[in-house]
Amino acid sequence: MRYAVKVEGLGKRFRRFHGDRPLTFQEAVVAGLRRMTPVEEFWALRDVSFTVFPGEMLGILGQNGAGKSTLLQLVGGVGRADEGKVKVNGQIGALLDLGAGFHSDLTGRENVFVSGVVAGLTRREVARRFDEILAFAELESFIDNPLRTYSSGMQMRLAFSTAIHTDPQVLLVDEFLSVGDIAFQAKCLERITRLKKEGCAIILISHSAEQIEQLCDRAMWLKAGQIFAYGEPEVVAGQYVAEMRSETRKRTPVRPPQMTRSGVELRVNDNRFGSLEVEILDVRLTPATEIKSGGALRIDIEYLAERPIAAPIFGVSISHKDGLVCLDTTTATMSIPLSSIQGHGQISLQIDRLDLNTGDYFADVGVYEQDWKYAYDYHWHTYPFAVKSSIQTQGSLCPPHRWEVSKVTSDLISKHY
């Protein structure tokens, strides 16, 4: 079978300069051109090789700085490799950074046309698909407003919808499931699955081992720019999670049970794990224990950092009691910058619509080291809640839906029988 993407011995080298490097020509002259030369060189990627065939999805795991985004950029033609080759058969649809190619002063409609043409479509082809793009993004009421008036979630919806309607033969995706609410994420998943069946090759970057395991045909773990593991998703994801858990357990101190402000008991190495350099003092769910399907859910996380902690990552995972992960979101995937925290603070996740089916669920919360090496504090299956729906359906999702019954004429019946 002809490959869609073939990477052979890929390597990318970067230079690291002085932190006080002159920023202007005048500063450089005054400094006598000192501090202009690189301090060192380092390899962001080295000796990376793999092949992706049509209809196959490759998932890439790795901590921040492992080289994941650099690899995706090189495959997408952004930048030039210092070693090796990248061969691609077919049109690339790149979601390296959702919404990065949009212009804030243009309307949503204008941005769709610009992005579609840049992706290789003609203006007429974009016009023909525009209604479908708009319907998928669910932004009919806002499409003629300037993009600067959109929330980050609305921009990501529009960017994702535009990208998947450009007939890509190779799709490069960086954390696409951070887009929108649960119902919209399910729609994204369905479209990704359809693209695979139609022969689109997909390379997905994700921090979520569960996501890689559920969606991908093959998985690769990048570590310090090199392939650490490659193979079956269950095996690679399992190794990745095991290392993070091992490091977290190693750093988890011995401590007697503690009570949160809301009266929840936390037991180290039972429902609580982490180094506790940042402590989650309390988690409050609103509504507290039961919500209506399609209703809103707010999760407030109160924390304490005794010393400055650089760029922590906060995350929330919602799972069914049987272990099925329904939502996994972090401040990193949503591009929420947290440069440093210290002292008492609170961070909240607002889910505007939780379209889950009737059942019992848990909200697991955590705060992690900036490179995902270990957890500072992670509370597992500690905050339960129930979802109630008046509609009885199968599966985990219960989005708004309806059946429409039309009268069938005798002439139409006769044509089929």
DOKEPA-336523 format. One line per field, with one value per residue (C-alpha): y, x, z; residue in one letter; residue number from 0. Coordinates in nm, 2 decimals. Layout:
y c(Y | ...) .
x c(X | ...) .
z c(Z | ...) .
code c(A | ...) .
pos c(NUM | ...) .
***
This chain:
y c(0.00 | 0.35 | 0.55 | 0.88 | 1.01 | 0.87 | 1.02 | 0.90 | 0.98 | 1.33 | 1.57 | 1.94 | 2.15 | 2.48 | 2.74 | 2.88 | 3.24 | 3.46 | 3.56 | 3.93 | 3.91 | 4.26 | 4.32 | 4.61 | 4.69 | 4.99 | 4.76 | 4.51 | 4.78 | 4.92 | 4.57 | 4.51 | 4.23 | 4.03 | 3.79 | 3.76 | 3.42 | 3.11 | 2.98 | 2.62 | 2.41 | 2.14 | 1.88 | 1.91 | 1.60 | 1.33 | 1.01 | 1.00 | 0.76 | 0.63 | 0.57 | 0.65 | 0.49 | 0.61 | 0.55 | 0.52 | 0.74 | 0.78 | 0.92 | 1.10 | 1.13 | 1.31 | 1.58 | 1.94 | 2.00 | 1.64 | 1.76 | 1.68 | 2.02 | 2.05 | 1.71 | 1.81 | 2.14 | 1.97 | 1.72 | 2.01 | 2.19 | 2.46 | 2.49 | 2.28 | 1.97 | 1.95 | 1.58 | 1.32 | 1.34 | 1.40 | 1.26 | 1.33 | 1.20 | 1.41 | 1.74 | 1.83 | 1.97 | 2.11 | 2.20 | 2.28 | 2.57 | 2.61 | 2.96 | 3.07 | 3.17 | 3.38 | 3.76 | 3.94 | 4.23 | 4.01 | 3.86 | 3.49 | 3.46 | 3.64 | 3.42 | 3.11 | 3.22 | 3.32 | 3.00 | 2.78 | 2.94 | 2.91 | 2.54 | 2.49 | 2.54 | 2.79 | 3.07 | 2.90 | 2.57 | 2.75 | 2.92 | 2.58 | 2.44 | 2.75 | 2.65 | 2.31 | 2.47 | 2.72 | 2.45 | 2.23 | 2.52 | 2.62 | 2.99 | 3.12 | 3.42 | 3.54 | 3.47 | 3.83 | 3.97 | 4.06 | 3.76 | 3.97 | 3.96 | 3.57 | 3.38 | 3.14 | 2.85 | 3.00 | 3.07 | 2.71 | 2.58 | 2.78 | 2.69 | 2.32 | 2.32 | 2.50 | 2.26 | 1.94 | 2.07 | 2.11 | 1.75 | 1.67 | 1.35 | 1.40 | 1.57 | 1.70 | 1.76 | 1.92 | 1.85 | 1.89 | 1.76 | 2.07 | 2.23 | 2.32 | 2.13 | 1.76 | 1.74 | 1.94 | 1.72 | 1.41 | 1.57 | 1.63 | 1.27 | 1.14 | 1.36 | 1.24 | 0.88 | 0.95 | 1.11 | 0.79 | 0.57 | 0.78 | 0.72 | 1.03 | 0.97 | 1.14 | 1.23 | 1.34 | 1.50 | 1.46 | 1.47 | 1.22 | 0.86 | 0.75 | 0.95 | 0.80 | 0.45 | 0.49 | 0.66 | 0.56 | 0.26 | 0.32 | 0.52 | 0.69 | 0.82 | 1.10 | 1.17 | 1.44 | 1.45 | 1.08 | 0.78 | 0.61 | 0.37 | 0.29 | 0.03 | -0.07 | 0.22 | 0.02 | -0.08 | 0.27 | 0.46 | 0.21 | 0.27 | 0.65 | 0.65 | 0.41 | 0.63 | 0.94 | 0.74 | 0.60 | 0.95 | 1.08 | 0.80 | 0.84 | 1.21 | 1.15 | 1.21 | 1.01 | 1.20 | 1.12 | 1.16 | 1.52 | 1.68 | 1.94 | 2.25 | 2.07 | 1.77 | 1.53 | 1.29 | 1.28 | 0.97 | 0.97 | 0.68 | 0.60 | 0.89 | 1.14 | 1.14 | 1.39 | 1.58 | 1.83 | 2.12 | 2.26 | 2.14 | 2.13 | 2.24 | 2.21 | 2.13 | 2.25 | 2.14 | 2.36 | 2.22 | 2.00 | 1.64 | 1.62 | 1.81 | 1.79 | 1.65 | 1.95 | 2.18 | 2.37 | 2.25 | 2.47 | 2.32 | 2.55 | 2.44 | 2.61 | 2.56 | 2.66 | 2.69 | 2.76 | 2.87 | 3.00 | 2.73 | 2.80 | 2.73 | 2.46 | 2.28 | 2.24 | 1.96 | 1.81 | 1.47 | 1.36 | 0.99 | 0.74 | 0.52 | 0.23 | 0.42 | 0.56 | 0.91 | 1.15 | 1.48 | 1.55 | 1.91 | 2.11 | 2.47 | 2.37 | 2.23 | 2.54 | 2.77 | 2.93 | 3.09 | 3.04 | 3.19 | 3.13 | 3.08 | 3.13 | 3.14 | 3.08 | 3.09 | 2.96 | 2.84 | 2.74 | 2.54 | 2.64 | 2.38 | 2.55 | 2.23 | 1.88 | 1.66 | 1.33 | 1.05 | 0.95 | 0.80 | 0.84 | 1.02 | 1.15 | 1.48 | 1.41 | 1.71 | 1.76 | 2.01 | 1.90 | 2.00 | 2.21 | 1.93 | 1.66 | 1.47 | 1.42 | 1.55 | 1.81 | 1.70 | 1.47 | 1.38 | 1.06 | 0.95 | 1.19 | 1.42 | 1.22 | 1.37 | 1.23 | 1.33 | 1.29 | 1.30 | 1.27 | 1.09 | 0.73 | 0.66 | 0.42 | 0.54 | 0.81 | 1.12 | 1.27 | 1.58 | 1.76 | 1.56 | 1.48 | 1.24 | 1.38 | 1.16 | 1.25 | 1.10 | 0.86 | 0.88 | 0.56 | 0.68 | 0.68 | 0.34 | 0.19 | 0.31 | 0.11 | -0.21) .
x c(0.00 | 0.12 | 0.21 | 0.05 | 0.33 | 0.68 | 0.94 | 1.30 | 1.57 | 1.42 | 1.63 | 1.58 | 1.84 | 1.79 | 2.02 | 1.98 | 2.10 | 2.18 | 1.88 | 2.00 | 2.07 | 2.06 | 1.72 | 1.82 | 2.12 | 2.22 | 2.22 | 2.44 | 2.69 | 2.71 | 2.76 | 3.04 | 2.84 | 2.88 | 2.60 | 2.50 | 2.65 | 2.45 | 2.52 | 2.46 | 2.28 | 2.03 | 1.84 | 1.46 | 1.42 | 1.68 | 1.65 | 1.27 | 1.13 | 0.77 | 0.51 | 0.14 | -0.09 | -0.42 | -0.70 | -0.46 | -0.43 | -0.10 | -0.11 | 0.19 | 0.24 | 0.51 | 0.58 | 0.61 | 0.93 | 0.95 | 0.94 | 0.58 | 0.48 | 0.81 | 0.75 | 0.40 | 0.53 | 0.80 | 0.55 | 0.32 | 0.60 | 0.66 | 1.03 | 1.32 | 1.47 | 1.85 | 1.85 | 1.63 | 1.34 | 0.96 | 0.75 | 0.38 | 0.13 | -0.18 | -0.32 | -0.24 | -0.50 | -0.31 | -0.46 | -0.12 | -0.28 | -0.66 | -0.74 | -0.38 | -0.44 | -0.75 | -0.74 | -0.92 | -1.04 | -1.21 | -1.56 | -1.61 | -1.74 | -1.43 | -1.19 | -1.36 | -1.31 | -0.94 | -0.86 | -1.03 | -0.85 | -0.51 | -0.59 | -0.62 | -0.99 | -1.12 | -1.35 | -1.63 | -1.56 | -1.56 | -1.89 | -2.04 | -1.94 | -2.00 | -2.34 | -2.21 | -1.90 | -2.13 | -2.38 | -2.10 | -1.95 | -2.30 | -2.22 | -2.50 | -2.58 | -2.22 | -2.07 | -2.08 | -1.93 | -1.56 | -1.35 | -1.22 | -1.58 | -1.56 | -1.47 | -1.17 | -1.40 | -1.60 | -1.28 | -1.17 | -1.51 | -1.49 | -1.12 | -1.19 | -1.50 | -1.32 | -1.02 | -1.22 | -1.42 | -1.12 | -1.10 | -0.76 | -0.58 | -0.35 | -0.47 | -0.23 | -0.41 | -0.28 | -0.53 | -0.85 | -1.07 | -1.02 | -1.28 | -1.62 | -1.86 | -1.90 | -2.17 | -1.95 | -1.65 | -1.86 | -1.94 | -1.57 | -1.49 | -1.76 | -1.61 | -1.26 | -1.38 | -1.55 | -1.24 | -1.04 | -1.29 | -1.26 | -0.89 | -0.75 | -0.43 | -0.42 | -0.14 | -0.27 | -0.08 | -0.24 | -0.15 | -0.42 | -0.32 | -0.68 | -0.76 | -0.46 | -0.57 | -0.93 | -0.88 | -0.55 | -0.42 | -0.06 | 0.11 | 0.45 | 0.60 | 0.85 | 1.10 | 1.36 | 1.32 | 1.37 | 1.13 | 1.11 | 0.83 | 0.63 | 0.36 | 0.02 | -0.17 | -0.26 | 0.10 | 0.26 | -0.01 | 0.02 | 0.40 | 0.35 | 0.09 | 0.30 | 0.60 | 0.40 | 0.22 | 0.55 | 0.71 | 0.40 | 0.39 | 0.76 | 0.71 | 0.39 | 0.47 | 0.33 | 0.05 | -0.25 | -0.60 | -0.72 | -1.06 | -1.14 | -1.34 | -1.65 | -1.60 | -1.45 | -1.18 | -0.85 | -0.64 | -0.28 | -0.22 | -0.59 | -0.79 | -0.51 | -0.17 | 0.10 | 0.41 | 0.17 | 0.40 | 0.06 | -0.23 | -0.59 | -0.77 | -1.13 | -1.34 | -1.70 | -1.94 | -2.24 | -2.50 | -2.37 | -2.47 | -2.73 | -2.77 | -3.01 | -2.87 | -2.79 | -2.75 | -2.44 | -2.18 | -1.92 | -1.62 | -1.43 | -1.08 | -0.93 | -0.55 | -0.25 | 0.11 | 0.35 | 0.63 | 0.62 | 0.53 | 0.61 | 0.35 | 0.14 | -0.13 | -0.48 | -0.70 | -1.05 | -1.16 | -1.52 | -1.57 | -1.86 | -1.86 | -1.76 | -1.44 | -1.53 | -1.37 | -1.63 | -1.43 | -1.07 | -0.96 | -0.67 | -0.55 | -0.27 | -0.50 | -0.72 | -0.41 | -0.48 | -0.15 | -0.05 | 0.30 | 0.34 | 0.12 | 0.19 | -0.03 | -0.41 | -0.60 | -0.90 | -0.94 | -1.28 | -1.40 | -1.74 | -1.91 | -2.21 | -2.38 | -2.31 | -2.50 | -2.45 | -2.69 | -2.85 | -2.59 | -2.34 | -2.02 | -1.70 | -1.51 | -1.14 | -0.92 | -0.55 | -0.27 | 0.05 | 0.41 | 0.46 | 0.62 | 0.37 | 0.64 | 0.43 | 0.12 | 0.14 | -0.20 | -0.46 | -0.79 | -0.94 | -1.30 | -1.35 | -1.63 | -1.93 | -2.24 | -2.54 | -2.70 | -3.07 | -3.24 | -3.61 | -3.50 | -3.39 | -3.11 | -2.82 | -2.46 | -2.30 | -2.42 | -2.77 | -2.76 | -3.08 | -3.24 | -3.57 | -3.73 | -3.92 | -4.20 | -4.31 | -4.61 | -4.50 | -4.71 | -4.82 | -4.62 | -4.30 | -4.37 | -4.43 | -4.09 | -3.92 | -4.12) .
z c(0.00 | -0.08 | 0.23 | 0.31 | 0.53 | 0.55 | 0.79 | 0.77 | 1.02 | 1.09 | 1.30 | 1.39 | 1.57 | 1.74 | 1.89 | 2.24 | 2.29 | 2.59 | 2.79 | 2.77 | 2.40 | 2.23 | 2.07 | 1.85 | 1.62 | 1.85 | 2.16 | 1.97 | 1.87 | 2.23 | 2.36 | 2.11 | 1.94 | 2.26 | 2.36 | 1.99 | 1.94 | 2.05 | 2.40 | 2.28 | 2.02 | 2.10 | 1.90 | 1.94 | 1.73 | 1.64 | 1.43 | 1.41 | 1.16 | 1.10 | 0.83 | 0.83 | 0.57 | 0.43 | 0.68 | 0.97 | 1.28 | 1.46 | 1.81 | 1.96 | 2.33 | 2.52 | 2.78 | 2.70 | 2.52 | 2.39 | 2.02 | 1.94 | 1.79 | 1.61 | 1.45 | 1.34 | 1.20 | 0.99 | 0.85 | 0.77 | 0.58 | 0.85 | 0.88 | 0.74 | 0.89 | 0.96 | 0.90 | 0.73 | 0.50 | 0.52 | 0.23 | 0.21 | -0.05 | -0.07 | 0.04 | 0.40 | 0.64 | 0.93 | 1.27 | 1.43 | 1.63 | 1.60 | 1.48 | 1.43 | 1.07 | 1.15 | 1.15 | 1.44 | 1.23 | 0.97 | 1.02 | 1.08 | 0.72 | 0.58 | 0.78 | 0.65 | 0.29 | 0.35 | 0.54 | 0.28 | -0.01 | 0.18 | 0.23 | -0.15 | -0.23 | -0.48 | -0.36 | -0.54 | -0.36 | -0.03 | -0.11 | -0.20 | 0.14 | 0.35 | 0.48 | 0.59 | 0.76 | 0.94 | 1.05 | 1.19 | 1.38 | 1.52 | 1.48 | 1.26 | 1.48 | 1.50 | 1.15 | 1.03 | 1.35 | 1.37 | 1.50 | 1.80 | 1.94 | 1.95 | 2.26 | 2.22 | 2.21 | 1.92 | 1.73 | 1.77 | 1.65 | 1.34 | 1.27 | 1.32 | 1.10 | 0.82 | 0.83 | 0.81 | 0.51 | 0.29 | 0.18 | 0.35 | 0.26 | 0.55 | 0.87 | 1.13 | 1.46 | 1.78 | 2.07 | 1.87 | 2.15 | 2.35 | 2.12 | 2.26 | 2.49 | 2.52 | 2.25 | 2.01 | 2.09 | 2.01 | 1.67 | 1.61 | 1.70 | 1.46 | 1.18 | 1.25 | 1.23 | 0.90 | 0.76 | 0.86 | 0.69 | 0.37 | 0.37 | 0.54 | 0.73 | 1.06 | 1.30 | 1.64 | 1.93 | 2.27 | 2.63 | 2.70 | 2.70 | 2.71 | 2.40 | 2.21 | 2.32 | 2.22 | 1.88 | 1.73 | 1.53 | 1.63 | 1.90 | 1.95 | 2.27 | 2.22 | 2.49 | 2.46 | 2.09 | 2.03 | 1.99 | 2.33 | 2.24 | 1.92 | 1.86 | 1.97 | 2.14 | 2.45 | 2.51 | 2.45 | 2.64 | 2.92 | 2.94 | 2.93 | 3.21 | 3.42 | 3.41 | 3.51 | 3.79 | 3.91 | 3.93 | 4.11 | 4.36 | 4.42 | 4.52 | 4.72 | 5.09 | 5.37 | 5.53 | 5.75 | 5.60 | 5.56 | 5.52 | 5.26 | 5.35 | 5.21 | 5.43 | 5.18 | 5.32 | 5.12 | 5.17 | 5.03 | 4.78 | 4.78 | 4.63 | 4.65 | 4.47 | 4.42 | 4.55 | 4.72 | 4.63 | 4.52 | 4.73 | 4.62 | 4.93 | 4.81 | 4.50 | 4.47 | 4.21 | 4.12 | 4.12 | 4.40 | 4.35 | 4.07 | 3.74 | 3.45 | 3.12 | 2.90 | 3.21 | 3.32 | 3.56 | 3.73 | 3.91 | 4.15 | 4.25 | 4.55 | 4.59 | 4.80 | 4.68 | 4.96 | 4.72 | 4.36 | 4.11 | 3.75 | 3.48 | 3.65 | 3.45 | 3.60 | 3.46 | 3.50 | 3.38 | 3.39 | 3.38 | 3.41 | 3.72 | 3.48 | 3.39 | 3.05 | 3.01 | 2.88 | 2.90 | 2.96 | 2.96 | 3.09 | 3.10 | 2.86 | 2.59 | 2.61 | 2.60 | 2.93 | 3.04 | 3.40 | 3.43 | 3.81 | 4.11 | 4.49 | 4.79 | 4.80 | 4.47 | 4.28 | 3.93 | 3.78 | 3.49 | 3.35 | 3.13 | 2.97 | 2.85 | 2.99 | 2.74 | 2.93 | 2.96 | 3.29 | 3.52 | 3.79 | 3.72 | 3.89 | 3.84 | 3.89 | 3.94 | 3.93 | 3.90 | 3.72 | 3.67 | 3.36 | 3.16 | 3.27 | 3.46 | 3.77 | 3.95 | 4.23 | 4.35 | 4.20 | 4.34 | 4.19 | 4.22 | 4.51 | 4.37 | 4.25 | 4.08 | 3.90 | 3.57 | 3.51 | 3.17 | 3.08 | 2.76 | 2.78 | 2.53 | 2.50 | 2.51 | 2.72 | 2.53 | 2.54 | 2.32 | 2.21 | 1.93 | 1.77 | 1.53 | 1.23 | 1.07 | 0.72 | 0.54 | 0.26 | -0.06 | -0.24 | -0.55 | -0.35 | -0.21 | -0.55 | -0.67 | -0.40 | -0.43) .
code c(M | R | Y | A | V | K | V | E | G | L | G | K | R | F | R | R | F | H | G | D | R | P | L | T | F | Q | E | A | V | V | A | G | L | R | R | M | T | P | V | E | E | F | W | A | L | R | D | V | S | F | T | V | F | P | G | E | M | L | G | I | L | G | Q | N | G | A | G | K | S | T | L | L | Q | L | V | G | G | V | G | R | A | D | E | G | K | V | K | V | N | G | Q | I | G | A | L | L | D | L | G | A | G | F | H | S | D | L | T | G | R | E | N | V | F | V | S | G | V | V | A | G | L | T | R | R | E | V | A | R | R | F | D | E | I | L | A | F | A | E | L | E | S | F | I | D | N | P | L | R | T | Y | S | S | G | M | Q | M | R | L | A | F | S | T | A | I | H | T | D | P | Q | V | L | L | V | D | E | F | L | S | V | G | D | I | A | F | Q | A | K | C | L | E | R | I | T | R | L | K | K | E | G | C | A | I | I | L | I | S | H | S | A | E | Q | I | E | Q | L | C | D | R | A | M | W | L | K | A | G | Q | I | F | A | Y | G | E | P | E | V | V | A | G | Q | Y | V | A | E | M | R | S | E | T | R | K | R | T | P | V | R | P | P | Q | M | T | R | S | G | V | E | L | R | V | N | D | N | R | F | G | S | L | E | V | E | I | L | D | V | R | L | T | P | A | T | E | I | K | S | G | G | A | L | R | I | D | I | E | Y | L | A | E | R | P | I | A | A | P | I | F | G | V | S | I | S | H | K | D | G | L | V | C | L | D | T | T | T | A | T | M | S | I | P | L | S | S | I | Q | G | H | G | Q | I | S | L | Q | I | D | R | L | D | L | N | T | G | D | Y | F | A | D | V | G | V | Y | E | Q | D | W | K | Y | A | Y | D | Y | H | W | H | T | Y | P | F | A | V | K | S | S | I | Q | T | Q | G | S | L | C | P | P | H | R | W | E | V | S | K | V | T | S | D | L | I | S | K | H | Y) .
pos c(0 | 1 | 2 | 3 | 4 | 5 | 6 | 7 | 8 | 9 | 10 | 11 | 12 | 13 | 14 | 15 | 16 | 17 | 18 | 19 | 20 | 21 | 22 | 23 | 24 | 25 | 26 | 27 | 28 | 29 | 30 | 31 | 32 | 33 | 34 | 35 | 36 | 37 | 38 | 39 | 40 | 41 | 42 | 43 | 44 | 45 | 46 | 47 | 48 | 49 | 50 | 51 | 52 | 53 | 54 | 55 | 56 | 57 | 58 | 59 | 60 | 61 | 62 | 63 | 64 | 65 | 66 | 67 | 68 | 69 | 70 | 71 | 72 | 73 | 74 | 75 | 76 | 77 | 78 | 79 | 80 | 81 | 82 | 83 | 84 | 85 | 86 | 87 | 88 | 89 | 90 | 91 | 92 | 93 | 94 | 95 | 96 | 97 | 98 | 99 | 100 | 101 | 102 | 103 | 104 | 105 | 106 | 107 | 108 | 109 | 110 | 111 | 112 | 113 | 114 | 115 | 116 | 117 | 118 | 119 | 120 | 121 | 122 | 123 | 124 | 125 | 126 | 127 | 128 | 129 | 130 | 131 | 132 | 133 | 134 | 135 | 136 | 137 | 138 | 139 | 140 | 141 | 142 | 143 | 144 | 145 | 146 | 147 | 148 | 149 | 150 | 151 | 152 | 153 | 154 | 155 | 156 | 157 | 158 | 159 | 160 | 161 | 162 | 163 | 164 | 165 | 166 | 167 | 168 | 169 | 170 | 171 | 172 | 173 | 174 | 175 | 176 | 177 | 178 | 179 | 180 | 181 | 182 | 183 | 184 | 185 | 186 | 187 | 188 | 189 | 190 | 191 | 192 | 193 | 194 | 195 | 196 | 197 | 198 | 199 | 200 | 201 | 202 | 203 | 204 | 205 | 206 | 207 | 208 | 209 | 210 | 211 | 212 | 213 | 214 | 215 | 216 | 217 | 218 | 219 | 220 | 221 | 222 | 223 | 224 | 225 | 226 | 227 | 228 | 229 | 230 | 231 | 232 | 233 | 234 | 235 | 236 | 237 | 238 | 239 | 240 | 241 | 242 | 243 | 244 | 245 | 246 | 247 | 248 | 249 | 250 | 251 | 252 | 253 | 254 | 255 | 256 | 257 | 258 | 259 | 260 | 261 | 262 | 263 | 264 | 265 | 266 | 267 | 268 | 269 | 270 | 271 | 272 | 273 | 274 | 275 | 276 | 277 | 278 | 279 | 280 | 281 | 282 | 283 | 284 | 285 | 286 | 287 | 288 | 289 | 290 | 291 | 292 | 293 | 294 | 295 | 296 | 297 | 298 | 299 | 300 | 301 | 302 | 303 | 304 | 305 | 306 | 307 | 308 | 309 | 310 | 311 | 312 | 313 | 314 | 315 | 316 | 317 | 318 | 319 | 320 | 321 | 322 | 323 | 324 | 325 | 326 | 327 | 328 | 329 | 330 | 331 | 332 | 333 | 334 | 335 | 336 | 337 | 338 | 339 | 340 | 341 | 342 | 343 | 344 | 345 | 346 | 347 | 348 | 349 | 350 | 351 | 352 | 353 | 354 | 355 | 356 | 357 | 358 | 359 | 360 | 361 | 362 | 363 | 364 | 365 | 366 | 367 | 368 | 369 | 370 | 371 | 372 | 373 | 374 | 375 | 376 | 377 | 378 | 379 | 380 | 381 | 382 | 383 | 384 | 385 | 386 | 387 | 388 | 389 | 390 | 391 | 392 | 393 | 394 | 395 | 396 | 397 | 398 | 399 | 400 | 401 | 402 | 403 | 404 | 405 | 406 | 407 | 408 | 409 | 410 | 411 | 412 | 413 | 414 | 415 | 416) .
***
